[in-house]
C-alpha cells in the first residue's frame, strides 16, 4: 500500500463526520472521504479520496492534477484504452516494479543522525513494507490496527498447532501438563484466541463497510447511498477473490513443480492439466451461492492450508449487510433501524449464520458511534454542560470490564465430545456458560461456541471504540503496520509455516531435545525451542505479508477500482464523466460503442509498452 498523499481541499459544508483518509491502511472498503464540492459527492462515493485515478496523476506537493502520458507512466503505456487500463493500473504490468514511494529520494539533511535514521528506516520499510513517519490517519484507523492485531493472533494460533494442545482447558482434556499455569483464562488467549479473532474480523468488516453509507443515510443523501452500494458490490468480489486466485495459483505451481507443498501435505495429480483442473474446482467451491457449514469440507482450500474459508463468508456477509442498508436506506431513526436489524439477526441466528450476525452487529455499532458524534456536536454547539464526572468514571469502568470479559471469552477452548459418553466435556472456568445455561442439544444444530467467541469479539470492539486511550494506542505506527499487512499475514502465515517446518528439529536440538515435536513433553527446554521458533517466524511472516500487500493486495484493490471505472465508462457513455466531475476522456472519431478496433490496439500497445524503457519518476510523485 502506498504512502499518504496531501490532496487539495475545497470549501465544504458542515458534515456529520469527515474522514481524513489515508492511503490503503484498510483491507476492506472503508473509502469514506468526501470532496467538499457538491459535484464531488458522487465521485467520492465511487472513488477513494487517495486513489490515483485512471488517466490522472495526483501530485502531493502542489495538489494539482496532471495528465499522465505514456512517457510518464512506468510499465505499460496505454492511452485511452479503457479495458487495458484495468490491468495496467493494477495487475500485472507494474507488479515487477518497485513502488513509487520506495523510489523517492529521502530528504537528507546535514545531521548525521538523521542520515543514519533515513538509511536504516528506508531499508526497514523496503524489506517489511513498514509505514513511513508522519502518516495521516482517518478517524477509523484504529479499526485497521485492531484487525491487524486479530490477524497477528490468528498467526500465533496456527503456529501453536502441534507444539501446544490448544484444545485442552486447564485441568481437563488431553495431552501433557493439562494443569499448567499457562492454560488458565486470559493467559491462554495468547495462543488460543484465533477463533475469536476471526469473529472480530467480521464485526470490523460490518463496521467499515457500512459506516460511510450510514452517514449518507442519516444526512438523507439517498442518491449517493445508491452510488456507494453499487460501487461496493462491483468491487468487493475482485478485492476479496483476486488475492486468493493469485496465491493459490502460485502455491499450486510451487507444489507441483517442486514436489514440496507449503501450506499442507498434498497428493499431487498425475499431470499438470489435472492439477490445474483441481485448482480451478477448489476455487469454485468458494463462489456464491454459499452453503455453509454443510459444505464445510469443500470450502477448505487444499492449497493455502484451508485459511481462505473465511473469504466466501466475508463476501456473502458483505452482500447481505449492503442489502440491509438498502432495506433501511430511507430510515434515519437509529431505533427503527435497530429494530429491523434485530429481526434479521434473529433470522440469521436461527439459520446458524453467525458471520452475518457479526456484520449486522458491526453495522449497528457503526451507527451508534455516528449518533454519539452527532450528539456531541449538538451539545458543543449549544454550550451544554459535560456529563458529571461520576458518570464518566462509571462508563469507563464499564468499558474496562467489557474489555476484560472479551479477553476472558477469547481464550475459551473449543468444545469436544467425550467419545465414551457422547456428552459435552467440562471446560473449567467456562462451565458456568457452556454447561449451565446453554442447552447441550444446541451443539448438534448450531455452532454455539462461535456465538460465544463472537460475544467476546464484540466486547473487545466496543471497548476499543469507546476508550480513547486504547484508540490512540492503536494509531501508533507499529499497530498501523499490522493493519497494513493484516490480509497478507492472515493468508500467507500457513504457507510460511510449511516453508519453515523443516527447521523444527533444529529448534529442538538447540535446547538438547531429540525427536519430533509431537513426541515432546512440556518442559523449560521445550518452551525455549518454541519461543526461538517464534522469534524466527515473526519477521519471516512480516516480510512475506509485506510483499503480499505490495504486489498482490494493493494491486487487487486498484484492479477493482479500475474495473468499476471501466464499466461505468462503457456503460454510461460520455455523460458519466460529466456526472462525476471527472476530467474528459479523449475519444476518437468513431462511435464510442464500437470497441472492435480497440481490441487490436490493446494488443499492439501491450507489445509496445513492454519494450518501453521506464523514464525517471520525480521524487515528489505519488
C-alpha positions as CSV (number, residue, x, y, z in Angstrom):
1,X,0.0,0.0,0.0
2,X,1.3,3.3,-0.9
3,X,2.2,6.3,1.2
4,X,-0.1,9.0,2.2
5,X,-0.6,12.0,0.0
6,X,-1.8,15.5,0.5
7,X,-4.8,16.4,-1.5
8,X,-6.4,19.7,-2.4
9,X,-9.2,20.8,-0.1
10,X,-12.2,22.8,-1.2
11,X,-14.6,24.8,0.8
12,X,-17.2,22.5,2.3
13,X,-20.5,22.5,4.1
14,X,-20.7,21.1,7.6
15,X,-21.0,17.3,7.7
16,X,-21.8,14.9,10.4
17,X,-18.5,13.1,10.0
18,X,-15.5,13.9,7.9
19,X,-12.7,11.4,7.3
20,X,-9.1,12.3,6.8
21,X,-8.4,9.3,4.6
22,X,-5.1,7.7,4.5
23,X,-3.9,5.6,1.6
24,X,-4.6,1.9,1.9
25,X,-4.4,1.0,5.5
26,X,-7.7,-0.7,5.4
27,X,-8.1,-4.0,3.7
28,X,-11.8,-3.8,3.4
29,X,-13.7,-0.9,1.7
30,X,-13.6,2.0,4.1
31,X,-13.2,4.7,1.4
32,X,-15.1,7.4,3.3
33,X,-13.5,10.8,2.4
34,X,-15.5,13.3,0.5
35,X,-14.6,16.1,-1.8
36,X,-16.2,19.2,-0.4
37,X,-17.7,20.4,-3.7
38,X,-21.3,19.2,-4.3
39,X,-20.2,17.8,-7.6
40,X,-17.6,15.6,-5.9
41,X,-20.1,13.7,-3.7
42,X,-21.0,11.1,-6.3
43,X,-17.4,10.7,-7.3
44,X,-16.4,10.3,-3.6
45,X,-18.9,7.5,-3.2
46,X,-17.2,5.7,-6.1
47,X,-13.6,6.6,-5.6
48,X,-11.3,6.7,-2.6
49,X,-10.1,10.1,-1.6
50,X,-6.5,9.0,-2.0
51,X,-6.5,6.9,-5.2
52,X,-4.7,7.5,-8.4
53,X,-7.4,8.0,-10.9
54,X,-7.1,6.3,-14.3
55,X,-5.7,9.0,-16.7
56,X,-4.7,11.3,-13.9
57,X,-1.8,11.7,-11.5
58,X,-2.3,13.4,-8.2
59,X,0.8,15.4,-7.1
60,X,1.1,15.6,-3.4
61,X,3.3,18.7,-3.3
62,X,1.1,21.1,-5.2
63,X,-2.3,19.5,-5.1
64,X,-2.6,19.8,-8.9
65,X,-4.0,17.1,-11.1
66,X,-1.9,16.5,-14.2
67,X,-2.4,14.3,-17.2
68,X,-0.5,11.1,-17.4
69,X,1.2,10.4,-20.7
70,X,2.7,7.2,-21.9
71,X,6.2,8.7,-21.2
72,X,5.4,9.4,-17.6
73,X,3.9,6.1,-16.7
74,X,6.2,3.2,-15.8
75,X,5.4,-0.1,-17.4
76,X,2.6,-0.4,-19.9
77,X,1.9,2.8,-21.8
78,X,-1.8,2.7,-22.8
79,X,-3.6,5.8,-23.8
80,X,-7.4,5.9,-23.8
81,X,-7.7,2.1,-24.0
82,X,-10.1,1.6,-21.1
83,X,-10.0,-2.1,-20.8
84,X,-6.3,-2.3,-20.8
85,X,-6.1,0.3,-18.1
86,X,-8.0,-2.0,-15.8
87,X,-4.9,-4.2,-15.8
88,X,-2.1,-1.7,-16.4
89,X,-3.2,0.3,-13.3
90,X,-3.4,-2.7,-11.1
91,X,-2.0,-6.0,-12.2
92,X,0.0,-7.4,-13.8
93,X,2.2,-4.9,-15.5
94,X,3.6,-2.8,-12.7
95,X,4.0,-5.7,-10.2
96,X,7.7,-6.3,-11.0
97,X,8.4,-2.6,-10.4
98,X,9.4,-1.0,-7.1
99,X,6.6,1.1,-5.6
100,X,6.9,4.8,-6.3
101,X,7.2,5.7,-2.6
102,X,10.3,3.5,-2.4
103,X,11.8,5.1,-5.5
104,X,11.6,8.5,-3.9
105,X,14.8,10.1,-2.7
106,X,14.6,10.8,1.1
107,X,15.2,14.4,2.1
108,X,18.7,14.4,3.6
109,X,20.0,17.0,6.0
110,X,23.4,17.7,7.3
111,X,22.5,15.9,10.6
112,X,24.4,12.6,10.6
113,X,21.9,11.0,13.0
114,X,19.1,12.0,10.6
115,X,21.0,10.4,7.7
116,X,21.5,7.2,9.7
117,X,17.9,7.2,10.6
118,X,16.9,7.7,7.0
119,X,19.2,4.9,5.9
120,X,18.0,2.3,8.4
121,X,14.3,3.1,8.2
122,X,14.4,3.3,4.4
123,X,15.9,-0.2,4.4
124,X,13.4,-1.4,7.0
125,X,10.5,0.0,5.1
126,X,11.8,-1.6,1.9
127,X,12.1,-5.1,3.5
128,X,9.0,-5.1,5.7
129,X,6.7,-2.5,4.0
130,X,6.7,-0.5,7.2
131,X,4.7,2.7,7.2
132,X,6.5,6.0,6.7
133,X,6.6,8.5,9.6
134,X,4.1,11.3,9.7
135,X,1.3,9.4,8.1
136,X,-2.2,10.9,8.1
137,X,-4.8,8.8,9.7
138,X,-8.6,8.8,9.3
139,X,-11.0,8.6,12.2
140,X,-11.4,4.8,11.8
141,X,-7.7,4.0,11.5
142,X,-7.9,2.2,14.9
143,X,-10.0,-0.4,13.3
144,X,-7.3,-1.2,10.8
145,X,-4.9,-1.7,13.7
146,X,-7.4,-3.8,15.6
147,X,-7.8,-6.0,12.6
148,X,-4.0,-6.3,12.4
149,X,-3.9,-7.5,16.0
150,X,-6.5,-10.0,15.2
151,X,-4.6,-11.3,12.2
152,X,-1.4,-11.5,14.3
153,X,-3.3,-13.6,16.8
154,X,-4.5,-15.9,14.1
155,X,-0.9,-16.3,13.1
156,X,0.1,-17.2,16.7
157,X,-2.9,-19.5,16.9
158,X,-2.0,-21.6,13.9
159,X,1.7,-21.6,14.6
160,X,1.0,-23.1,18.0
161,X,-0.6,-26.2,16.5
162,X,1.4,-29.4,17.1
163,X,3.5,-27.5,19.7
164,X,0.7,-26.8,22.1
165,X,-2.5,-28.8,22.8
166,X,-4.8,-25.8,22.4
167,X,-8.0,-27.9,22.8
168,X,-7.2,-28.8,26.4
169,X,-8.7,-26.5,29.0
170,X,-7.0,-26.1,32.4
171,X,-7.5,-29.3,34.4
172,X,-9.3,-31.2,31.6
173,X,-8.7,-32.5,28.2
174,X,-5.8,-34.5,26.8
175,X,-2.1,-34.0,26.3
176,X,0.6,-33.4,28.9
177,X,0.5,-30.8,31.6
178,X,-3.2,-30.0,31.4
179,X,-2.8,-28.3,34.8
180,X,-0.1,-25.9,33.5
181,X,-0.5,-22.3,34.6
182,X,-0.4,-21.1,31.0
183,X,-3.7,-22.9,30.3
184,X,-5.6,-20.5,32.7
185,X,-8.1,-18.0,31.3
186,X,-6.6,-14.8,29.9
187,X,-3.2,-16.4,29.6
188,X,-4.4,-18.9,27.1
189,X,-5.8,-16.1,24.9
190,X,-2.2,-15.7,23.6
191,X,-2.3,-18.9,21.7
192,X,-5.9,-19.9,21.6
193,X,-7.9,-16.8,20.6
194,X,-7.7,-17.4,16.9
195,X,-11.4,-18.2,16.6
196,X,-12.4,-15.0,18.5
197,X,-10.1,-13.1,16.1
198,X,-12.0,-14.4,13.1
199,X,-15.3,-13.3,14.7
200,X,-13.7,-9.9,15.2
201,X,-12.8,-9.7,11.5
202,X,-16.4,-10.0,10.6
203,X,-17.7,-7.4,13.1
204,X,-14.9,-4.9,12.0
205,X,-15.9,-5.5,8.3
206,X,-19.5,-4.8,9.1
207,X,-18.5,-1.5,10.7
208,X,-16.2,-0.3,7.9
209,X,-18.4,-1.4,5.1
210,X,-21.4,0.5,6.4
211,X,-20.1,3.5,8.3
212,X,-20.0,5.8,5.3
213,X,-23.3,4.6,3.9
214,X,-24.9,5.1,7.3
215,X,-23.6,8.6,7.4
216,X,-25.1,9.3,4.0
217,X,-28.4,7.8,5.1
218,X,-28.5,10.0,8.2
219,X,-27.9,13.0,6.0
220,X,-30.7,12.0,3.7
221,X,-28.4,11.8,0.7
222,X,-30.2,8.7,-0.7
223,X,-29.0,9.1,-4.2
224,X,-25.4,8.8,-3.0
225,X,-26.3,5.8,-0.9
226,X,-27.2,4.0,-4.2
227,X,-23.9,5.0,-5.8
228,X,-21.9,3.8,-2.8
229,X,-23.8,0.5,-2.7
230,X,-23.3,0.0,-6.4
231,X,-19.6,0.8,-6.1
232,X,-19.1,-1.6,-3.1
233,X,-20.9,-4.5,-4.7
234,X,-19.0,-4.1,-8.0
235,X,-15.5,-4.0,-6.4
236,X,-16.0,-6.3,-3.5
237,X,-15.6,-9.6,-5.3
238,X,-12.4,-8.6,-7.1
239,X,-11.0,-7.2,-3.9
240,X,-11.6,-10.4,-1.9
241,X,-11.1,-13.2,-4.5
242,X,-8.3,-11.9,-6.7
243,X,-5.6,-12.3,-3.9
244,X,-6.9,-15.9,-3.3
245,X,-6.7,-16.7,-7.0
246,X,-3.2,-15.5,-7.3
247,X,-2.0,-17.0,-4.0
248,X,-3.4,-20.5,-4.6
249,X,-2.2,-20.5,-8.2
250,X,1.4,-19.8,-7.0
251,X,1.1,-22.4,-4.3
252,X,-0.3,-25.0,-6.7
253,X,2.5,-24.5,-9.2
254,X,5.1,-24.5,-6.4
255,X,3.8,-27.8,-5.1
256,X,3.6,-29.4,-8.5
257,X,7.0,-28.4,-9.9
258,X,9.0,-28.8,-6.6
259,X,7.1,-31.7,-5.1
260,X,7.0,-29.7,-1.8
261,X,3.6,-28.4,-0.8
262,X,4.0,-25.4,1.5
263,X,0.7,-25.0,3.4
264,X,-0.3,-28.6,3.8
265,X,0.6,-32.1,2.6
266,X,-0.8,-32.9,-0.9
267,X,-1.2,-35.9,-3.1
268,X,-0.3,-34.3,-6.4
269,X,-2.2,-35.2,-9.6
270,X,-0.5,-37.3,-12.3
271,X,-0.3,-34.5,-14.8
272,X,-0.3,-30.7,-14.8
273,X,-3.6,-30.3,-16.6
274,X,-5.3,-32.4,-13.9
275,X,-3.7,-30.3,-11.2
276,X,-4.8,-27.2,-12.9
277,X,-8.4,-28.5,-13.1
278,X,-8.3,-29.4,-9.4
279,X,-7.1,-25.9,-8.6
280,X,-10.0,-24.4,-10.5
281,X,-12.5,-26.7,-8.8
282,X,-11.1,-25.7,-5.5
283,X,-11.8,-22.0,-6.3
284,X,-15.4,-22.7,-7.5
285,X,-16.2,-24.1,-4.0
286,X,-15.6,-20.6,-2.7
287,X,-18.1,-19.0,-5.1
288,X,-21.7,-18.0,-4.3
289,X,-24.3,-19.2,-3.6
290,X,-22.7,-20.4,-0.3
291,X,-23.9,-23.4,1.7
292,X,-22.1,-23.4,5.0
293,X,-21.5,-25.3,7.2
294,X,-22.9,-28.3,5.4
295,X,-20.3,-27.8,2.7
296,X,-17.5,-27.2,5.2
297,X,-15.1,-29.7,3.7
298,X,-15.4,-28.2,0.2
299,X,-14.9,-24.6,1.5
300,X,-11.5,-25.6,2.8
301,X,-8.9,-24.9,0.0
302,X,-6.2,-27.5,0.0
303,X,-3.5,-25.2,-1.5
304,X,-3.5,-22.4,1.0
305,X,-3.8,-24.5,4.1
306,X,-7.6,-24.1,4.3
307,X,-7.1,-20.5,5.6
308,X,-9.3,-18.9,2.9
309,X,-12.5,-20.5,4.3
310,X,-13.5,-17.1,5.7
311,X,-13.4,-15.3,2.3
312,X,-16.7,-16.6,0.9
313,X,-18.3,-15.9,4.3
314,X,-16.9,-12.4,4.1
315,X,-18.3,-11.9,0.7
316,X,-21.7,-13.3,1.5
317,X,-21.9,-11.2,4.6
318,X,-20.9,-8.1,2.7
319,X,-23.7,-8.5,0.2
320,X,-26.1,-9.3,3.0
321,X,-25.3,-6.2,5.1
322,X,-25.5,-4.0,2.0
323,X,-28.9,-5.4,1.2
324,X,-29.8,-4.5,4.8
325,X,-28.5,-0.9,4.1
326,X,-30.7,-0.8,1.0
327,X,-33.7,-2.0,3.1
328,X,-33.3,0.9,5.5
329,X,-31.9,3.5,3.1
330,X,-34.8,5.9,3.9
331,X,-34.8,5.2,7.6
332,X,-33.0,7.9,9.6
333,X,-34.0,6.9,13.1
334,X,-31.5,4.8,14.9
335,X,-34.1,3.0,17.0
336,X,-36.1,1.9,13.9
337,X,-33.0,0.6,12.1
338,X,-32.0,-1.4,15.2
339,X,-35.5,-2.9,15.4
340,X,-35.3,-4.1,11.7
341,X,-31.8,-5.4,12.2
342,X,-32.9,-7.3,15.3
343,X,-35.3,-9.2,13.1
344,X,-32.6,-10.0,10.7
345,X,-30.2,-11.0,13.5
346,X,-32.8,-13.4,14.8
347,X,-33.4,-15.0,11.4
348,X,-29.7,-15.5,10.7
349,X,-29.1,-16.9,14.2
350,X,-31.8,-19.5,13.6
351,X,-30.1,-20.4,10.4
352,X,-26.8,-20.5,12.2
353,X,-25.1,-17.9,10.1
354,X,-23.1,-16.3,12.8
355,X,-20.9,-14.4,10.4
356,X,-23.8,-12.4,9.0
357,X,-24.9,-11.7,12.6
358,X,-21.4,-10.2,13.2
359,X,-21.6,-8.0,10.2
360,X,-25.0,-6.7,11.3
361,X,-23.8,-6.0,14.8
362,X,-20.8,-4.2,13.4
363,X,-23.1,-2.0,11.4
364,X,-25.2,-1.3,14.5
365,X,-22.1,-0.2,16.4
366,X,-21.0,2.0,13.5
367,X,-24.3,3.9,13.6
368,X,-24.1,4.1,17.4
369,X,-20.8,5.9,17.1
370,X,-22.3,8.2,14.4
371,X,-25.2,9.1,16.6
372,X,-22.9,9.7,19.6
373,X,-20.7,12.0,17.5
374,X,-23.8,13.9,16.3
375,X,-24.9,14.3,19.9
376,X,-21.5,15.6,21.0
377,X,-21.6,18.2,18.2
378,X,-25.0,19.4,19.1
379,X,-24.0,19.7,22.8
380,X,-20.9,21.6,21.8
381,X,-23.0,23.9,19.5
382,X,-25.4,24.9,22.3
383,X,-22.8,25.0,25.0
384,X,-24.3,22.2,27.0
385,X,-22.6,21.2,30.3
386,X,-20.5,18.0,30.2
387,X,-21.8,14.9,32.0
388,X,-21.0,14.6,35.7
389,X,-17.6,13.1,36.5
390,X,-19.1,10.1,38.2
391,X,-20.9,9.2,35.1
392,X,-17.7,9.4,33.0
393,X,-15.8,7.2,35.5
394,X,-18.7,4.7,35.6
395,X,-18.8,4.5,31.9
396,X,-15.0,4.0,31.6
397,X,-15.1,1.3,34.3
398,X,-17.9,-0.5,32.4
399,X,-15.8,-0.4,29.2
400,X,-12.8,-1.8,31.0
401,X,-14.9,-4.6,32.4
402,X,-16.2,-5.2,28.8
403,X,-12.6,-5.5,27.6
404,X,-11.7,-7.9,30.4
405,X,-14.7,-10.0,29.7
406,X,-14.0,-10.1,26.0
407,X,-10.4,-11.3,26.6
408,X,-11.8,-13.9,29.0
409,X,-14.1,-15.3,26.4
410,X,-11.4,-15.0,23.7
411,X,-9.3,-17.8,25.2
412,X,-12.2,-20.2,25.7
413,X,-11.2,-23.6,24.3
414,X,-13.5,-25.1,21.7
415,X,-15.9,-27.8,22.8
416,X,-15.3,-31.5,22.2
417,X,-17.4,-34.5,22.9
418,X,-16.5,-37.4,25.2
419,X,-16.4,-40.4,22.8
420,X,-17.4,-42.7,25.6
421,X,-20.4,-40.9,26.9
422,X,-21.2,-38.7,23.9
423,X,-21.5,-35.8,26.3
424,X,-20.1,-32.3,26.2
425,X,-16.8,-32.2,28.2
426,X,-16.3,-29.8,31.1
427,X,-14.3,-26.7,30.5
428,X,-13.2,-25.3,33.8
429,X,-13.7,-21.6,34.3
430,X,-16.2,-21.7,31.4
431,X,-18.7,-24.3,32.6
432,X,-21.0,-21.6,34.1
433,X,-21.8,-20.7,30.4
434,X,-21.3,-23.8,28.4
435,X,-22.9,-26.4,30.8
436,X,-25.3,-24.3,33.0
437,X,-27.5,-22.1,30.8
438,X,-26.8,-23.3,27.3
439,X,-28.7,-26.5,26.4
440,X,-26.3,-29.2,25.3
441,X,-28.5,-30.2,22.4
442,X,-27.9,-26.8,20.7
443,X,-24.4,-28.0,19.9
444,X,-25.9,-30.6,17.5
445,X,-27.7,-27.9,15.4
446,X,-25.7,-24.7,16.0
447,X,-22.1,-23.6,16.3
448,X,-22.7,-22.4,19.9
449,X,-19.1,-21.7,20.6
450,X,-18.9,-19.3,17.6
451,X,-21.6,-17.2,19.2
452,X,-19.7,-17.1,22.5
453,X,-16.5,-16.1,20.7
454,X,-18.5,-13.5,18.8
455,X,-19.7,-12.1,22.1
456,X,-16.1,-11.8,23.3
457,X,-15.0,-10.2,19.9
458,X,-17.8,-7.6,20.1
459,X,-16.9,-6.7,23.7
460,X,-13.3,-6.1,22.6
461,X,-14.5,-4.0,19.6
462,X,-16.8,-1.8,21.7
463,X,-14.1,-1.4,24.5
464,X,-11.5,-0.2,22.0
465,X,-14.1,2.0,20.2
466,X,-15.2,3.8,23.4
467,X,-11.9,4.1,25.3
468,X,-9.9,7.0,23.7
469,X,-6.6,5.8,25.3
470,X,-6.9,2.5,23.5
471,X,-7.8,4.1,20.2
472,X,-4.8,6.4,20.5
473,X,-2.6,3.4,21.2
474,X,-3.8,1.7,18.1
475,X,-2.9,4.8,16.0
476,X,0.8,4.2,16.7
477,X,2.9,3.1,13.8
478,X,3.6,-0.5,14.9
479,X,-0.1,-1.2,15.2
480,X,-0.9,0.6,11.9
481,X,1.8,-1.6,10.3
482,X,-0.1,-4.7,11.5
483,X,-3.2,-3.3,9.9
484,X,-1.4,-2.6,6.7
485,X,-0.2,-6.2,6.3
486,X,-3.1,-7.9,8.0
487,X,-4.6,-9.5,4.9
488,X,-1.3,-10.8,3.8
489,X,-0.4,-12.0,7.3
490,X,-3.7,-13.9,7.5
491,X,-3.5,-15.5,4.1
492,X,0.2,-16.4,4.0
493,X,1.2,-17.5,7.5
494,X,0.2,-21.1,6.8
495,X,2.4,-21.2,3.8
496,X,5.3,-19.7,5.7
497,X,4.8,-22.3,8.4
498,X,5.1,-25.1,5.9
499,X,8.3,-23.5,4.4
500,X,9.9,-23.2,7.8
501,X,8.7,-26.6,9.2
502,X,12.0,-28.4,8.3
503,X,13.7,-26.1,10.9
504,X,11.6,-27.6,13.8
505,X,14.2,-30.3,14.6
506,X,16.9,-27.6,14.7
507,X,15.0,-25.6,17.2
508,X,14.6,-28.6,19.4
509,X,18.2,-29.6,19.0
510,X,19.3,-26.1,20.2
511,X,17.9,-27.0,23.6
512,X,19.1,-30.5,23.7
513,X,15.8,-32.2,22.7
514,X,15.7,-35.0,20.2
515,X,12.9,-36.5,18.1
516,X,9.8,-34.8,16.6
517,X,7.6,-32.1,18.1
518,X,4.7,-34.5,18.7
519,X,6.8,-36.7,21.0
520,X,7.9,-33.9,23.3
521,X,6.7,-33.2,26.8
522,X,6.2,-29.8,28.4
523,X,9.5,-28.5,29.8
524,X,11.6,-25.4,30.1
525,X,13.7,-26.6,27.2
526,X,10.6,-27.2,25.1
527,X,9.3,-23.7,25.8
528,X,12.7,-22.3,24.8
529,X,12.6,-24.1,21.5
530,X,9.0,-22.8,20.9
531,X,10.0,-19.1,21.6
532,X,13.1,-19.3,19.4
533,X,10.9,-20.7,16.7
534,X,8.5,-17.8,17.1
535,X,11.3,-15.2,17.1
536,X,12.4,-16.6,13.7
537,X,8.9,-16.9,12.4
538,X,7.6,-13.5,13.2
539,X,9.9,-11.4,10.9
540,X,9.6,-14.1,8.2
541,X,5.9,-13.8,8.2
542,X,6.0,-10.0,8.3
543,X,8.4,-10.0,5.3
544,X,6.1,-12.2,3.2
545,X,3.0,-10.4,4.3
546,X,4.6,-7.1,3.3
547,X,5.4,-8.5,-0.1
548,X,1.8,-9.8,-0.4
549,X,0.4,-6.4,0.4
550,X,2.7,-4.6,-2.0
551,X,2.4,-6.9,-5.0
552,X,-1.0,-8.7,-4.7
553,X,-3.3,-7.0,-2.2
554,X,-2.9,-3.4,-3.2
555,X,-3.0,-4.2,-7.0
556,X,-6.2,-6.2,-6.4
557,X,-7.8,-3.2,-4.8
558,X,-6.7,-1.0,-7.7
559,X,-8.0,-3.5,-10.2
560,X,-11.4,-3.4,-8.6
561,X,-11.5,0.4,-8.8
562,X,-10.2,0.4,-12.4
563,X,-12.8,-2.3,-13.3
564,X,-15.5,-0.2,-11.9
565,X,-14.5,2.9,-13.8
566,X,-14.1,0.9,-17.0
567,X,-17.6,-0.5,-16.6
568,X,-19.1,2.9,-15.9
569,X,-17.4,4.4,-19.0
570,X,-18.6,1.9,-21.4
571,X,-22.0,1.6,-19.7
572,X,-22.8,5.3,-19.4
573,X,-21.1,6.9,-22.3
574,X,-20.0,10.5,-22.3
575,X,-22.5,11.5,-19.5
576,X,-20.6,9.6,-16.9
577,X,-17.6,11.9,-16.9
578,X,-19.9,14.9,-16.6
579,X,-21.9,13.5,-13.7
580,X,-18.9,12.5,-11.7
581,X,-16.9,15.7,-12.5
582,X,-14.0,13.7,-13.9
583,X,-11.6,15.0,-16.5
584,X,-12.8,14.4,-20.0
585,X,-11.6,11.3,-21.7
586,X,-10.1,11.7,-25.1
587,X,-12.0,9.7,-27.7
588,X,-11.5,9.0,-31.4
589,X,-13.9,10.0,-34.1
590,X,-15.6,6.6,-34.3
591,X,-18.7,5.9,-32.2
592,X,-18.0,5.1,-28.5
593,X,-20.0,1.8,-28.8
594,X,-17.5,0.4,-31.3
595,X,-14.7,-1.4,-29.5
596,X,-13.6,-3.8,-32.2
597,X,-10.6,-1.7,-33.2
598,X,-9.7,-1.1,-29.5
599,X,-9.0,-4.8,-29.1
600,X,-6.4,-4.7,-31.8
601,X,-4.9,-1.5,-30.4
602,X,-4.7,-3.1,-26.9
603,X,-2.5,-5.9,-28.3
604,X,-0.3,-3.5,-30.1
605,X,0.1,-1.3,-27.1
606,X,0.9,-4.2,-24.8
607,X,3.8,-5.2,-27.1
608,X,5.0,-1.5,-27.4
609,X,4.6,-1.0,-23.7
610,X,6.7,-4.0,-22.8
611,X,9.5,-2.6,-25.0
612,X,9.5,0.8,-23.3
613,X,12.3,1.9,-21.1
614,X,11.0,3.3,-17.8
615,X,11.5,7.0,-17.5
616,X,12.7,8.6,-14.3
617,X,9.9,9.5,-11.8
618,X,10.1,12.8,-9.9
619,X,11.0,12.4,-6.3
620,X,7.7,14.0,-5.2
621,X,5.4,11.9,-7.5
622,X,2.9,9.7,-5.8
